[in-house]
Amino acid sequence: MPADLLEGLNPDQLAAVTAPGSALVLAGAGSGKTRVLTTRIAWLVQTAQVSPMGLLAVTFTNKAAKEMLTRLSAMLPINTRGLWVGTFHGLCNRLLRAHHRDAGLPQLFQILDSADQLSAIKRLLKALNVDTDKYEPRKVQAFINMNKEAGLRADKVEAWDPYTRRLTELFAEYDAQCNREGVVDFAELLLRSYELLSRNALLREHYQTRFRHILVDEFQDTSKLQYAWLQLLAGPDTALFAVGDDDQSIYAFRGADVGNMGVFMRDMGLIEPIKLTQNYRSHSTILDAANAVIAQNANRLGKDLWTDAGVGEPIRHYQAIDDREEAGFVVEAINELYREGLAYADIAILYRSNAQSRAIEHALFTAGLPYRVYGGQRFFERAEIKHALAYLRLIANPEDDNAFLRVVNFPTRGVGARSLEVLDAAARQGGISLWQAACAGGGKNKGLAGFVQLVEGMRAEAQGLGLPEAVEIMLARSGLIEHYKTEKEGEGRIENLNELTNAALAFVGESDEPSLTAFLAHAALEAGDHEAGASADAVQLMTVHAAKGLEFHTVFITGLEEGLFPHENALNEQDGLEEERRLMYVALTRARRRLFISHAQQRMLHGQPRYGLPSRFLEEIPAALVHSLNLHRRSSPPPPRAGQDLWSQDATQLRSRAERGMDRRSTEDWGGGKVVQPPQPSRALPYKIGARVSHPRYGEGVVSGYQGQGAEAEIRIAFPKVGDKWFLLEYVKLTPC
């Protein structure tokens, strides 16, 4: 036995690496999952239990596959180029290339990415004279991919109404078009590979005999179809080795099914999983907090992380008056950490949704701190924001040709490339702008005429109004929000567009010249080439989803409010709250040494203040692990004006929450600021977000938000049958369920 290969493994890691037959390994955050996977492969080969060609290892990212191959190259004296190690899509592509005739594909079939697939669907709809207002191309694309990822062809889709039946017909036509052209999309790779193995017994038996050991990374993220594909490849003598963490399953929106872990245990006849619980990343205070939060989830296999790295520092909790002050606190804390000698690159700021980054980015930019948005774009560089800014630029100056070209056909209004060529030629010939040429063209092109009318209408409405009102008019009239409602993951883009109103409102409060022109100049400056380079020392900004798999010395988790984190949309979904809690678990376990958690009493939404309760996740962290900070730049919040106080004086909900954990006092000094009790609102909201209530007309629903102040304060209830309804808080009659 190659003792040197196994040297340094802890007992649980050793048990996983040397497990006989099939096994499920519950690998907690920072427990050495990748080491276990690669060491097991090397151990199987070195002990002659399998040849390198008899192994199949599946990962979820190309980066993870490359890392695995790099580690194996250092462990094994073999050429790893021929190993079947890769992502699901990569391995399916390899299988289909090798058996293209059996799969009904040309030898040199091409793969469509998402943009190419959308273009193909648009061509199809045009050829069939389909009304794209009713059957929007992105909706058709989402319908096709959703069913393919569920393992369904068009003839297997249940269509209960004429609209769905037509979508199913378009699905079949799209498949026929792809077959004629010899192309496949990403979803097709897995589905066709599964179908090939399902119907071809000889081929299936060949691979079942060949692959004696199949290893799967991030098993909690597998879909039902991916697991079914793995089962087809596994023969009666094949050992399936699955590594994952049910507590880190956060991709249900992509089709991940955490239930596959329990199904796997039943299918393999396993009594218990092997648990990797020793964490090599974080101090015990951080791990104890993560364990306490995730313990609230009922549907989990169960494990607690531990470490011998010591207790470490307490978690620092900050309660801000609003989101601007929260961002200011983060900047102040980062400055102090940097003065203490911590590199910017060792600091990460996490948030639940991309829209939250705007206030943080602005604070960092204003303070001159280097930062990088990981796994995404800076706020003013995001496509949807650039589209919105282009409309605003046309409101300010319709002669702006760049802005004109960006949105003249976005959202689609029938202005094609040929029309723009003719328009450009007319503008050049007359020495005028594209806008002037479009106006002179009259009604020759309905799309152009409609665009001119749209912009002129927005300009007229915005005349004499303030900057935030102009932004609201643009969002309401441009069609951008309606367009993104049709996208599969358009919710985040809509949140970003709504955040643009808050950006305008903040600019008005900070600028001596709060005009639209000045705001556009400000946006251009913040969107300029200020982001730190890939190798520069810079603070890392990212969503919690993007942070999975990463770790940092110091982590700030911001926006911990009910309705934001956990997100209000998740509260009405099956397993939604449990997935949000798993997301919080991922956020907590990114920190190695220092962890800051923060929330704001008030946050701007659509330019209006939204009051929220502290997140339930804050309450789930044991009070003994947390010190509260109060580093307000102003000594106390401004007193509310008459009629503007939303808190109920006779309610004690917030106060009782504070006494049970939110009001954590300490006499610790940190960063030059004495830690004192954060100010508590004098009045509490009558129902916390997520509470079930009954309305006399609409029946049972879930509280999903608040907005406004005083007599205009409103409560939003999500009802299963009629959707969201807003009610004046002062008059609505609700009964707790």
C-alpha positions in Angstrom: 0.0 0.0 0.0 1.4 3.4 -0.9 1.7 4.8 2.6 3.2 8.1 1.4 0.0 8.7 -0.6 -2.2 8.3 2.5 0.1 10.1 4.9 -1.4 13.2 6.5 -5.0 12.2 5.9 -7.3 12.4 9.0 -9.2 9.3 10.0 -12.4 10.3 8.1 -10.5 11.3 5.0 -8.6 7.9 5.1 -11.9 6.0 5.5 -13.3 7.9 2.4 -10.2 7.3 0.3 -10.0 3.6 1.0 -13.7 2.9 1.1 -14.6 -0.5 -0.5 -17.2 -0.3 -3.2 -19.7 2.6 -3.5 -19.8 5.4 -0.9 -21.4 8.7 -0.3 -19.0 11.2 1.3 -20.6 14.2 3.1 -17.7 16.7 2.7 -18.3 19.8 4.9 -16.9 23.2 3.8 -13.2 23.4 4.0 -12.8 19.6 4.9 -10.4 18.7 2.1 -13.0 17.4 -0.5 -10.7 17.8 -3.6 -7.8 16.1 -1.8 -10.0 13.1 -1.0 -11.3 12.8 -4.5 -7.9 13.0 -6.2 -6.2 10.8 -3.6 -8.8 8.1 -4.0 -8.2 8.0 -7.8 -4.4 7.8 -7.2 -4.9 5.1 -4.5 -7.1 3.0 -6.8 -4.6 3.1 -9.6 -1.5 2.6 -7.4 -3.0 -0.4 -5.7 -4.0 -1.9 -9.1 -7.7 -1.9 -8.3 -8.4 -0.2 -11.6 -6.5 1.0 -14.7 -6.6 4.7 -15.5 -8.8 4.0 -18.5 -11.3 2.3 -16.1 -12.1 5.5 -14.3 -14.7 8.2 -14.9 -14.6 11.4 -12.8 -17.3 14.0 -13.2 -17.0 17.6 -12.0 -19.3 20.7 -12.5 -16.8 23.2 -13.8 -13.8 23.1 -16.2 -11.7 24.8 -13.5 -12.4 21.9 -11.1 -11.6 19.3 -13.8 -8.3 21.0 -14.6 -7.4 21.2 -10.9 -8.1 17.5 -10.5 -5.9 16.6 -13.5 -3.1 18.8 -12.3 -3.1 17.1 -8.9 -3.3 13.7 -10.4 -0.3 14.5 -12.6 1.7 15.2 -9.5 0.6 11.9 -7.9 0.7 9.4 -10.7 3.4 8.6 -13.3 0.9 8.6 -16.1 -0.3 10.8 -19.0 -3.6 12.2 -17.7 -4.7 13.5 -21.2 -6.6 10.3 -21.9 -8.4 10.1 -18.6 -12.2 10.5 -18.6 -12.2 13.5 -16.3 -14.5 16.4 -17.0 -17.8 18.2 -16.7 -21.1 16.5 -17.4 -21.4 18.5 -20.7 -17.8 17.8 -21.6 -18.0 14.1 -21.1 -21.3 13.9 -22.9 -19.8 15.7 -25.9 -16.9 13.2 -25.8 -19.3 10.3 -25.8 -21.4 11.7 -28.7 -18.3 12.4 -30.8 -17.2 8.8 -30.4 -20.6 7.4 -31.3 -22.1 10.2 -33.5 -23.7 7.7 -36.0 -25.5 5.8 -33.2 -26.6 9.2 -31.8 -27.9 10.4 -35.2 -25.4 13.2 -35.5 -22.9 14.2 -38.1 -19.3 13.6 -37.2 -18.5 17.4 -37.0 -21.7 18.5 -35.2 -21.5 22.0 -33.7 -22.6 23.1 -30.3 -24.8 26.1 -29.8 -24.2 28.3 -26.8 -27.1 30.2 -25.2 -26.9 33.2 -27.6 -26.6 30.9 -30.7 -29.6 28.9 -29.5 -31.7 32.0 -29.1 -30.7 33.1 -32.7 -31.8 29.7 -34.0 -35.1 30.0 -32.2 -35.7 33.5 -33.7 -35.0 32.2 -37.2 -37.5 29.4 -36.6 -40.2 31.7 -35.4 -39.7 34.0 -38.3 -39.8 31.1 -40.8 -43.1 29.9 -39.2 -44.6 33.4 -39.1 -45.1 33.1 -35.3 -46.3 36.1 -33.4 -43.2 36.9 -31.3 -45.2 39.1 -29.0 -47.2 36.1 -27.8 -44.4 33.5 -28.2 -41.4 35.6 -27.1 -38.2 33.9 -28.2 -36.7 33.8 -24.7 -39.8 32.2 -23.3 -39.6 29.6 -26.1 -36.0 29.0 -25.3 -36.7 28.6 -21.6 -39.5 26.2 -22.3 -37.3 24.0 -24.5 -34.4 23.9 -22.1 -36.6 23.3 -19.0 -38.1 20.2 -20.6 -34.8 18.9 -22.0 -33.2 19.2 -18.6 -36.1 17.2 -17.2 -35.4 14.5 -19.8 -38.5 15.2 -21.9 -38.9 15.4 -25.7 -41.7 17.4 -27.2 -43.9 14.3 -27.6 -43.6 13.6 -23.8 -44.6 17.1 -22.6 -48.0 17.4 -21.1 -49.9 20.3 -22.7 -53.1 21.3 -20.9 -53.9 24.4 -22.8 -53.6 25.8 -26.4 -50.6 28.1 -25.4 -48.6 25.2 -24.1 -49.6 22.9 -27.0 -48.2 25.6 -29.4 -45.0 25.8 -27.4 -44.7 22.0 -27.6 -45.1 22.2 -31.4 -42.4 24.8 -31.6 -40.2 22.6 -29.4 -40.6 19.8 -32.0 -40.0 22.1 -34.9 -36.8 23.4 -33.2 -35.5 19.9 -32.7 -36.2 19.1 -36.3 -34.3 22.3 -37.4 -31.3 21.4 -35.2 -31.2 17.9 -36.7 -31.3 19.2 -40.2 -28.4 21.6 -39.4 -26.4 19.1 -37.4 -26.2 21.2 -34.2 -26.9 20.6 -30.6 -27.5 23.0 -27.6 -26.1 22.4 -24.1 -29.2 20.7 -22.8 -29.2 18.4 -25.8 -25.7 17.1 -25.0 -26.9 15.5 -21.8 -30.3 14.4 -23.1 -29.1 12.8 -26.3 -26.2 11.1 -24.5 -28.8 9.7 -22.0 -31.0 8.5 -24.8 -28.1 6.9 -26.6 -27.2 4.8 -23.6 -30.8 4.0 -22.8 -31.6 2.5 -26.2 -28.3 1.0 -27.2 -27.7 -2.0 -24.9 -24.4 -3.0 -26.4 -22.9 0.4 -26.0 -24.3 0.7 -22.5 -22.8 -2.7 -21.5 -19.5 -1.7 -23.1 -19.1 1.4 -20.8 -20.5 -0.3 -17.8 -17.8 -3.0 -18.2 -15.1 -0.4 -18.9 -15.8 2.1 -16.0 -15.2 0.1 -12.8 -15.1 3.2 -10.7 -17.2 6.4 -11.2 -16.4 9.4 -9.0 -18.7 12.5 -8.8 -17.8 15.8 -7.4 -20.4 18.3 -5.9 -23.0 15.6 -6.0 -25.6 17.8 -4.2 -25.8 19.9 -7.4 -26.8 17.0 -9.7 -30.2 17.1 -11.5 -32.5 14.1 -11.9 -31.3 13.6 -15.5 -27.6 13.8 -14.5 -28.1 11.2 -11.9 -30.0 9.0 -14.3 -27.1 9.3 -16.8 -24.7 8.2 -14.1 -26.8 5.2 -13.3 -26.8 4.1 -17.0 -23.0 4.2 -17.0 -22.7 2.2 -13.7 -22.8 -1.5 -14.2 -23.5 -4.1 -11.5 -19.8 -4.3 -10.6 -19.2 -0.5 -10.8 -18.3 1.4 -7.6 -20.0 4.8 -7.5 -18.2 7.3 -5.3 -20.2 10.5 -4.7 -18.8 13.5 -2.8 -21.0 16.4 -1.8 -22.5 18.5 0.9 -26.3 18.7 1.2 -25.8 21.8 3.4 -24.3 23.6 0.4 -27.0 22.7 -2.2 -27.8 26.2 -3.5 -28.6 25.7 -7.2 -32.2 24.5 -7.3 -33.0 27.3 -9.8 -30.6 25.4 -12.2 -32.3 22.1 -11.7 -30.1 20.8 -8.8 -31.9 18.2 -6.7 -30.5 17.8 -3.2 -32.8 14.8 -2.8 -30.5 12.8 -5.1 -28.2 12.2 -2.1 -30.9 10.3 -0.2 -31.9 8.5 -3.3 -28.3 7.5 -4.0 -28.0 6.0 -0.5 -31.1 3.9 -1.0 -30.0 2.8 -4.5 -26.6 1.8 -3.4 -27.8 0.1 -0.2 -25.7 2.4 2.0 -26.6 2.7 5.7 -24.5 5.8 6.6 -22.5 8.3 4.6 -18.9 8.9 5.4 -18.7 12.4 7.0 -15.8 14.8 6.6 -16.3 17.2 9.5 -12.9 18.5 10.4 -12.6 22.0 8.8 -9.1 23.3 7.9 -10.3 26.8 7.0 -12.1 28.6 9.8 -11.9 29.3 13.5 -14.5 27.5 15.7 -16.5 30.7 16.4 -17.4 30.9 12.7 -18.1 27.2 12.4 -20.2 27.2 15.5 -22.3 29.9 14.0 -22.7 28.0 10.7 -23.6 24.8 12.5 -26.3 26.6 14.6 -27.9 28.2 11.5 -27.9 25.1 9.3 -29.3 23.0 12.2 -32.6 24.8 11.7 -33.1 22.9 8.4 -35.1 19.7 8.8 -34.3 18.0 5.6 -30.6 17.3 5.9 -28.4 14.3 6.4 -26.7 16.0 9.4 -23.2 16.8 10.4 -21.4 19.5 12.5 -18.1 21.0 11.4 -15.2 21.4 13.9 -11.7 22.6 13.9 -8.5 22.5 16.0 -7.5 25.9 14.8 -8.8 27.6 18.0 -11.8 29.8 19.0 -10.8 32.9 17.1 -12.4 36.3 17.3 -16.1 36.9 17.8 -18.4 37.6 14.9 -19.0 41.4 14.7 -22.6 42.5 14.0 -23.4 46.0 12.8 -26.9 47.5 12.6 -27.1 50.5 10.2 -29.7 53.1 9.9 -29.9 52.6 6.1 -28.0 50.9 3.2 -25.8 54.0 2.6 -24.6 53.9 6.2 -24.1 50.1 6.0 -21.8 50.6 3.0 -20.0 53.4 4.8 -19.4 51.1 7.8 -17.9 48.4 5.5 -15.5 51.0 4.0 -14.5 52.3 7.4 -13.9 48.7 8.7 -11.8 47.9 5.5 -9.7 50.9 6.0 -9.0 49.9 9.6 -8.2 46.3 8.5 -5.8 47.6 5.8 -4.0 49.8 8.4 -3.6 46.7 10.5 -1.7 45.1 7.6 -4.4 43.0 5.9 -4.3 43.0 2.1 -7.4 44.2 0.3 -7.4 40.9 -1.7 -8.0 39.0 1.6 -11.3 40.8 2.1 -14.6 39.8 0.5 -18.0 41.6 0.6 -20.9 39.3 0.1 -24.5 40.1 -0.8 -27.6 38.1 -1.7 -28.5 39.9 -5.0 -26.4 41.9 -7.5 -28.5 45.0 -7.0 -27.0 45.4 -3.5 -23.6 46.0 -4.9 -24.4 49.5 -6.2 -24.4 51.2 -2.8 -21.2 49.3 -1.8 -19.5 50.1 -5.1 -20.3 53.7 -4.7 -18.9 53.9 -1.2 -15.7 52.1 -2.2 -15.3 54.3 -5.3 -15.8 57.4 -3.3 -13.3 56.3 -0.7 -10.7 55.4 -3.4 -10.5 51.8 -2.4 -9.6 49.2 -5.1 -12.2 46.6 -5.7 -13.1 43.9 -8.2 -16.6 42.4 -8.8 -16.1 38.6 -8.9 -18.1 36.5 -11.3 -20.0 39.5 -12.6 -19.8 43.1 -13.8 -19.8 46.3 -11.9 -23.2 48.0 -11.5 -22.9 50.6 -14.2 -21.3 48.1 -16.6 -24.1 45.6 -16.5 -26.0 45.3 -19.8 -29.4 46.1 -18.5 -28.0 49.3 -16.8 -26.2 50.3 -20.0 -29.5 49.9 -21.9 -31.3 52.1 -19.3 -28.6 54.7 -19.4 -28.8 54.8 -23.2 -32.5 55.7 -22.9 -31.7 58.4 -20.3 -29.0 59.7 -22.6 -31.6 60.1 -25.4 -33.9 61.9 -23.0 -31.1 64.3 -22.3 -29.8 64.5 -25.9 -31.6 62.6 -28.7 -28.7 63.4 -31.0 -26.5 60.8 -29.2 -25.9 58.2 -32.0 -24.3 55.6 -29.7 -27.2 55.6 -27.3 -29.6 55.5 -30.3 -28.0 52.4 -31.8 -27.9 50.6 -28.5 -31.6 50.7 -27.8 -33.3 51.5 -31.1 -34.2 47.8 -31.4 -34.0 46.9 -27.7 -36.4 45.6 -26.7 -37.2 44.3 -30.2 -39.5 46.6 -32.2 -38.8 45.4 -35.7 -35.9 47.6 -36.6 -33.5 45.2 -38.5 -30.0 45.6 -39.7 -31.1 46.6 -43.2 -33.3 49.4 -41.8 -30.3 50.7 -39.8 -28.1 50.6 -42.9 -30.6 52.7 -44.8 -30.9 55.1 -41.9 -27.1 55.4 -41.5 -26.7 56.2 -45.2 -29.4 58.9 -45.0 -27.7 60.4 -41.9 -24.3 60.5 -43.6 -25.6 61.9 -46.8 -27.4 64.7 -45.0 -24.7 65.3 -42.4 -27.3 64.8 -39.6 -27.7 62.5 -36.6 -29.4 59.2 -36.7 -32.2 60.7 -34.6 -32.8 63.5 -37.2 -32.7 61.0 -40.0 -35.3 58.8 -38.2 -37.5 61.8 -37.6 -37.2 62.9 -41.2 -38.1 59.4 -42.4 -41.6 59.8 -41.1 -43.6 56.6 -40.9 -41.7 54.6 -43.6 -40.5 52.1 -40.9 -43.1 51.5 -38.2 -40.4 50.3 -35.8 -38.4 53.5 -36.2 -41.5 55.7 -36.0 -42.6 54.0 -32.8 -39.1 54.5 -31.3 -39.1 58.2 -32.1 -42.6 58.5 -30.6 -41.4 56.6 -27.5 -38.4 58.8 -26.9 -40.3 62.0 -27.6 -43.0 60.9 -25.1 -40.4 60.2 -22.4 -38.7 63.5 -23.0 -42.0 65.4 -22.7 -43.0 63.5 -19.5 -39.6 64.1 -17.9 -39.5 67.8 -18.7 -39.3 69.8 -15.4 -39.2 66.7 -13.2 -36.4 65.7 -10.8 -33.8 63.1 -11.7 -35.4 60.2 -9.8 -38.7 60.9 -11.4 -37.1 60.9 -14.9 -35.5 57.5 -14.2 -38.9 56.1 -13.1 -40.5 57.4 -16.3 -37.8 55.7 -18.4 -38.2 52.4 -16.6 -42.0 52.6 -16.9 -42.0 53.5 -20.6 -38.9 51.9 -22.2 -40.2 48.3 -21.9 -37.0 47.1 -20.3 -38.6 45.6 -17.2 -41.3 43.8 -19.2 -38.6 42.5 -21.5 -36.5 41.0 -18.7 -39.6 39.4 -17.1 -39.5 37.0 -20.0 -36.0 35.9 -19.3 -35.4 32.7 -17.3 -33.1 34.5 -14.8 -34.3 38.1 -15.5 -35.3 38.7 -11.9 -31.8 39.9 -11.0 -31.7 42.3 -14.0 -35.0 43.8 -12.9 -33.6 44.3 -9.4 -30.7 46.1 -10.9 -32.9 48.4 -13.0 -34.9 49.3 -9.9 -31.7 50.0 -8.1 -30.9 52.6 -10.7 -33.7 54.8 -9.1 -31.9 54.5 -5.8 -28.6 55.5 -7.5 -30.3 58.6 -8.8 -31.8 59.4 -5.5 -28.4 59.1 -3.7 -26.8 61.3 -6.4 -29.4 64.0 -5.8 -28.5 63.9 -2.1 -24.8 64.1 -2.7 -24.4 66.4 -5.7 -24.4 70.2 -6.0 -25.9 69.7 -9.6 -28.5 66.9 -9.4 -29.3 67.1 -13.1 -29.8 64.2 -15.5 -26.7 65.3 -17.5 -24.6 65.4 -14.3 -25.9 61.9 -13.3 -25.0 60.4 -16.6 -21.5 61.9 -16.3 -21.2 60.4 -12.8 -22.3 57.0 -14.1 -19.8 57.1 -16.9 -17.0 57.9 -14.4 -17.9 55.1 -12.1 -18.2 52.7 -15.0 -14.8 53.8 -16.3 -11.6 51.8 -16.2 -11.3 52.0 -12.4 -11.7 48.3 -11.5 -8.6 46.7 -10.2 -6.8 44.3 -12.6 -6.9 40.6 -12.1 -3.5 40.5 -10.3 -4.0 43.8 -8.3 -4.6 43.9 -4.6 -8.3 44.6 -4.4 -11.4 44.0 -2.2 -13.6 41.2 -3.7 -17.3 41.9 -4.2 -19.7 39.0 -5.1 -23.0 37.4 -4.5 -23.1 34.5 -2.1 -23.8 32.1 -5.0 -20.6 33.3 -6.7 -18.6 32.9 -3.5 -19.2 29.1 -3.3 -15.9 27.3 -3.3 -13.9 30.4 -2.3 -12.4 31.5 1.0 -11.1 34.7 2.5 -9.4 35.9 5.6 -12.2 38.4 6.3 -15.7 38.3 5.1 -18.5 40.9 5.3 -22.1 39.5 4.8 -24.3 42.5 4.1 -28.1 43.1 3.8 -29.2 40.6 6.4 -32.9 41.6 6.4 -36.1 39.6 6.1 -37.2 39.7 2.5 -33.7 40.3 1.2 -31.7 37.4 2.9 -33.7 35.2 3.1 -35.1 36.6 -0.2 -38.8 37.2 -0.2 -39.4 35.1 -3.4 -38.0 32.0 -1.7 -40.5 32.2 1.2 -43.3 31.1 -1.1 -41.4 28.2 -2.8 -41.2 24.6 -1.7 -37.8 24.2 0.2 -37.2 27.9 -0.5 -36.4 28.9 3.0 -34.2 25.8 3.5 -32.2 26.7 0.4 -31.8 30.3 1.6 -30.5 28.9 4.9 -28.0 26.8 3.0 -27.0 29.9 1.2 -26.3 31.6 4.5 -24.3 28.6 5.6 -22.2 28.9 2.5 -21.7 32.6 3.2 -20.6 32.1 6.8 -18.1 29.3 5.9 -16.2 31.5 3.4 -14.5 33.3 6.3 -11.3 32.0 7.8 -10.5 34.5 10.6 -12.8 37.5 10.7 -16.5 37.7 10.0 -18.7 40.8 9.9 -22.5 40.6 9.5 -24.7 43.7 8.9 -28.2 44.8 8.2 -30.0 48.1 7.7 -33.2 49.3 9.4 -34.2 51.0 6.2 -33.4 50.3 2.6 -34.4 52.2 -0.6 -36.7 50.3 -3.0 -38.0 52.0 -6.1 -36.9 55.3 -4.6 -39.0 54.7 -1.5 -37.8 53.7 2.0 -38.5 50.1 2.8 -38.4 49.1 6.5 -37.4 45.5 7.2 -36.9 43.3 10.2 -33.4 41.8 10.9 -33.0 38.5 9.1 -34.1 35.4 11.0 -30.6 34.0 10.3 -29.1 36.6 12.7 -31.3 35.4 15.4 -30.2 31.8 14.7 -26.6 32.6 15.5 -25.9 32.0 19.3 -25.6 35.3 21.1 -22.4 34.3 22.8 -20.6 34.2 19.5 -21.4 37.8 18.5 -20.3 41.3 19.5 -22.4 44.2 18.4 -20.7 47.3 16.9 -22.0 50.8 16.7 -19.8 53.0 14.7 -22.4 55.5 13.5 -21.0 58.5 11.8 -23.9 60.4 13.3 -24.7 60.0 17.0 -28.3 59.0 16.5 -30.9 58.6 13.7 -32.8 61.7 12.7 -36.1 61.9 14.4 -39.1 60.9 12.3 -41.5 63.6 11.1 -45.1 63.5 12.2 -47.0 60.7 10.5 -43.8 59.1 9.1 -43.2 56.5 11.8 -44.0 53.0 10.6 -43.3 51.2 13.9 -46.1 50.2 16.2 -45.5 51.5 19.8 -47.6 48.8 21.4 -46.0 46.0 19.5 -43.1 44.2 21.2 -41.9 41.9 18.5 -38.7 43.7 17.6 -37.9 44.3 21.2 -38.4 40.7 22.1 -36.2 39.6 19.2 -33.5 42.0 20.4 -33.7 40.5 23.9 -33.4 37.0 22.5 -30.3 37.6 20.5 -30.2 40.8 18.4 -29.3 43.1 21.3 -25.8 41.8 22.0 -23.9 44.2 24.2 -20.2 44.3 24.6 -17.6 46.6 26.1 -15.0 45.6 23.5 -13.1 48.3 21.6 -12.4 47.6 17.9 -11.0 49.9 15.3 -11.0 52.9 17.6 -14.7 52.8 18.2 -16.3 51.8 21.5 -18.8 49.0 21.1 -22.2 50.1 22.4 -25.8 48.9 22.0 -27.2 49.8 18.5 -30.2 52.0 18.5 -33.5 50.0 18.4 -36.6 51.2 16.6 -39.2 52.5 19.1 -42.0 50.7 17.2 -42.1 47.3 15.6 -43.8 46.1 12.4 -47.0 44.1 13.2 -46.0 41.0 11.2 -42.6 39.9 10.3 -41.8 39.0 6.6 -42.6 35.4 6.0 -45.5 35.3 8.6 -48.7 33.5 7.5 -51.8 35.6 7.8 -55.4 35.4 6.7 -57.4 38.1 4.8 -61.2 38.1 4.9 -61.4 38.2 1.1 -58.3 36.5 -0.3 -57.8 33.8 2.4 -54.4 32.7 3.6 -51.2 34.4 2.4 -47.6 35.2 3.4 -46.3 38.7 4.4 -43.6 39.5 1.7 -42.8 43.2 2.3 -43.5 46.7 3.4 -43.1 50.1 1.8 -44.0 53.8 2.5 -44.4 55.6 5.7 -47.1 57.0 8.0 -50.6 57.0 6.6 -49.2 55.7 3.3 -47.4 52.7 4.8 -48.4 49.5 3.0 -48.0 45.8 3.6 -47.6 43.3 0.8 -49.2 39.8 1.0 -48.5 37.0 -1.4 -51.6 34.9 -2.0 -51.3 31.5 -3.7 -54.4 32.1 -5.9 -54.3 35.8 -6.7 -50.6 36.7 -6.4 -49.3 39.7 -4.6 -51.6 42.4 -3.1 -50.7 45.7 -1.4 -52.8 47.0 1.5 -52.7 50.2 3.6 -51.3 49.0 6.9 -53.5 51.4 8.8 -56.8 49.8 7.6 -56.1 46.2 6.5 -57.6 43.5 8.7 -55.4 40.5 8.9 -55.5 37.5 11.2 -52.3 35.5 12.1 -52.4 31.9 11.0 
